[in-house]
Amino acid sequence: MHRNNQGVTELDDDGNDDVVTVPLIHIDTTTATTTTTTTTKRIIDDNNVDIDNGTTSSSSSSSSSTTTSTVITNLPSRKTSRLLVSALKDSGFALIQSNLLTSDHQLKTLQVASQFLAARIVDVVSHPTDPKVYAMLDSVDQYDYVDRSSNDSNNNNNNNIIKEYVDVLRLIKTDILRHIAVGLLSSSEDDEIDVDFFAKLHDEHNDTLRLITYHPTHSITTGNRCKEHSDYGTITLLSTDGISGLELYHNGRWKPVPFVEGTLVLNVGSLLSGWTKNILRATLHRVAGPGSINSGSNKEDLFEATKHPRTSIAFFADPNYNVSESLTATATATATATATATAVLELEQFGITI
């Protein structure tokens, strides 16, 4: 009853082009694992002493290190890319279903987040105004700590649930950015574009994970459980447990964001909106309660939601630290190429070729 799963329209390569407020878009990602091995030659004397650093070695063989990475190998579908960009132009929101994230993995991650926040261990912060607690994670050590805390407190074997979730979302983030590039930069099937234009600006993975739990209030007068706001970065990917309340502001109205199990809620941040001169919208959103003003959600559902803790996980994608330099270099190269092309055309008018 407290789960809002109405108003969802599925859009994929076999769907239609109707633009709706929050469409469900399927993104199937093909990945490949690459392994790079680096071998270091070492010079060993007759006494098994490493001449390079003066240490004793048990073997005279060379040593090597191996690095494994996963890369996306498929090209984004132009149709899916345009549907995605249409949604982000319209409301700034879309529901994303990816073959890389299973419903089971998403559910387990939400459970680990809920357990960690409920235990109120270190790094769990109470919000000063909203009825919620949260924790910000941005390093492998922090992901491991949350996983270990969950294992210790519940005698479960959650292994690397949080870390693996972040790894998966980074791949999905990259694929979404590639789809956005195709949807924004191509106007015909013949266009040659830089599919990785946005993805390359995010390959340092300066991402932050925010675990959030909203406390039950059991009150019909409960207003916003999270105040209205827009996000700062480029894109946000949100997992929720389906408890009603998430709303976006669209065409002068507050509208509920549908819940579909196994999907991620995608919304545009102010940075990406600025890069695209507000073509993609950084939309206001909030977590409403039954007392929220002008809510478009069912009031009974919102009251039922106040009887339950509500857990969500926000994955905030931020660009590389030198992103301004990268964008400046790209703009300079584009301007130079444009100026050169213009000069060539002017010369050709006079029968001069270069």
C-alpha positions, 0 to 999 in steps of 0.5 A: 500500500505504501509503495508507489508503483503507478504511472510507469511507462516502459521505453526501450528499442521496441517501445514507442517515442512518447515522452512521459514524466518518468519513463522506464528505460532499459540499458543493456550493457556489454562488458569485457574484462581486460588483464594487464601484466607488468613484469619487472626484471631484477638483478640477483648476484650469486648470494641471492642479493638483489643488486637493485635494492640490496635485499636478499631474494629467495628466487632469481626469477622476475616478479610481476603485477597484474591489473584487471579492469572491466570496460564497456564494449557496446555502442549505445543504441541511438534510439534508447539514447534519444529517449533517455535525453528526451526524458532528461530534457522533459523532467530531468528524471528517468528510471533505469533498468540495467542488466548489470544490477540484479534486484537481489544485489540491489535489495541486499545493498539496501539491507546492509545500508539499513542495518549499518544506519540502524546500528548508529556506528561511527560516521552516521550523522543525524540531519539537523532538520529532516527526520533522517540519518545518513552516512557518506562513503567515498573510499574502498576502506569505508565500503569495507567498513560498512560491509564488515559492520553488517557482518559482525552485527548480524552474523551474516556473510555479506562479503563485499556487497557495498563495494561490488554495488559501487563497482556496478554503478560506476559501469552503469554511470559510464554507460548512461553518460555514453548514452547521453553523449549520443542522445545530445550530440547526434542528429542523424545515423550518419553523425560521427560523435565522441561517444565517450565525451562525458565518460572521459570526464568521469574516469577518475570515479570521484563518486560519493555514496550516501546511505539514508534512512528516514525515521517513522513519524506515525503522524498525519501532519508530517511534512517533507521528510527531505526538503526540496532540493536539486543535486550538485553533480552531473548525475545521481543514481538512486536505489530506494526500498519503495516506501512512498514519498519521492516527488519531483517538481514538473510543470508547476506540480509536485508529482510522485516518482514511480517505484519499480523493483530492480531499477535505479532512479536517475536524475540530472545534477546542476553541473551537467545541467549547466554544461548543457545550458539547461537543456538537461534539467536539474529538477527539484525533488523531495521526500514528501509526507502527508502534510507536504504542501501541494503534493501530488501523491496519495495522502493515505499512501504518504501516511502509511509511509510514515509508519515505516523507516525508509532507506535509500542509497544515493550514488552521486557522480562528480567529474574528474578534478581537472575537468575544467582543463579538459573542457577548455582543451576540448573547446579550444580544439573545437574552435580551432577546427571550426576556424580552420574549416571556415578559412578553408571554405573562404580560400576555396572560393578563390580557387585556392586549396590547402 
